[in-house]
Amino acid sequence: MAATKHKVQPNKLHVKKGDYVMVISGKDAGKKGKVIEVIPKKGRVVVEKANIVKRHTKPSQAMPQGGIVSKEAPMASSNVMLYCQECNSVTRVSVKLTDNGKVRVCKHCGVNLPDKH
């Protein structure tokens, strides 16, 4: 039985699809990009232009010649941190109550983080 290295609570991630994040650890540390996909059950996220892997694909009807395809692979959600483009720094999220409900806010500058994706 293969045990995972870290135990991550499912359905409890600090980032959402469409968030702008910075990779803070691993081979792609320092890269910034949008979250393309979130996998809450595994505690992983896919970030554009980060954690690029090469896949050797067999020829198929969709891709008759086959070949080597580069694509983004999932990485642990703990390796990314939300990036505030207003104050140009990584940040944690604060939640404020407003008339419209809960709003995610940057801890440093207090600007509302985009919620619609």
C-alpha positions in Angstrom: 0.0 0.0 0.0 1.5 3.3 -1.1 1.0 6.0 1.5 1.0 9.6 0.6 3.6 11.9 2.1 1.2 14.5 3.5 -2.3 14.2 4.7 -4.5 16.8 3.1 -8.1 17.4 4.1 -10.3 17.0 1.1 -12.4 19.9 -0.2 -10.4 22.4 1.8 -8.0 24.4 -0.5 -6.9 28.0 -0.1 -7.0 28.7 -3.9 -9.8 28.6 -6.5 -9.8 28.0 -10.2 -8.8 31.3 -11.9 -6.8 32.6 -9.0 -3.4 34.2 -9.8 -0.8 32.4 -7.8 3.0 32.1 -7.3 4.8 28.8 -6.9 6.8 29.1 -3.7 8.6 25.7 -3.6 9.9 23.0 -6.0 11.6 23.2 -9.3 9.3 26.0 -10.6 9.6 28.3 -7.5 9.1 31.9 -8.4 6.9 31.3 -11.4 3.5 33.0 -11.6 0.3 31.9 -13.3 -3.4 31.2 -13.2 -4.9 28.1 -11.6 -6.3 26.1 -14.4 -7.7 23.2 -12.4 -8.3 22.4 -8.7 -8.4 18.7 -7.5 -9.7 19.0 -3.9 -9.8 15.2 -3.3 -6.0 15.0 -3.8 -5.2 18.5 -2.5 -3.6 19.4 -5.8 -3.7 22.3 -8.3 -2.7 22.8 -11.9 -1.0 26.1 -12.7 -0.4 27.4 -16.2 3.2 27.3 -17.4 4.4 25.6 -14.2 5.3 22.0 -13.5 5.6 21.1 -17.3 6.0 17.4 -18.0 6.5 15.6 -21.3 4.1 12.8 -22.3 5.0 10.3 -25.0 1.8 9.7 -26.8 0.9 6.9 -29.2 -0.6 7.7 -32.6 -4.3 8.1 -32.4 -7.1 9.4 -34.7 -6.9 12.8 -33.0 -3.1 12.9 -33.3 -2.1 10.6 -36.1 1.7 11.1 -35.8 1.9 10.7 -32.0 5.0 12.2 -30.4 6.0 14.0 -27.3 3.5 16.5 -25.8 4.3 19.0 -23.1 1.6 19.8 -20.5 1.1 21.0 -17.0 0.9 18.4 -14.3 -0.8 18.8 -10.9 1.3 20.0 -7.9 0.5 20.1 -4.2 -1.6 23.0 -3.2 0.8 23.8 -0.4 3.5 24.7 -3.1 1.5 27.7 -4.3 0.5 30.9 -2.6 -2.1 33.5 -3.8 -0.4 36.5 -5.5 -1.9 40.0 -5.2 -1.3 42.0 -8.3 -2.1 45.3 -6.5 0.7 45.1 -4.0 2.9 42.7 -6.1 3.4 40.2 -3.3 2.3 36.8 -2.2 -0.4 37.0 0.4 -2.8 35.1 2.5 -6.6 35.6 2.3 -8.8 37.4 4.7 -12.6 37.1 4.5 -14.7 40.2 5.1 -18.4 40.3 5.5 -20.2 42.8 3.3 -23.8 43.4 2.1 -23.2 41.0 -0.7 -21.9 38.2 1.6 -18.4 37.0 2.2 -15.6 38.6 0.1 -12.0 37.5 -0.1 -9.5 40.3 0.7 -5.7 40.6 0.5 -4.1 40.6 3.9 -1.5 43.2 3.0 -3.3 45.9 1.0 -7.0 45.1 1.7 -8.0 45.0 -2.0 -10.8 42.6 -2.9 -9.5 39.6 -4.7 -11.3 38.6 -7.9 -14.0 36.0 -7.3 -15.6 35.6 -10.7 -13.7 33.3 -13.0 
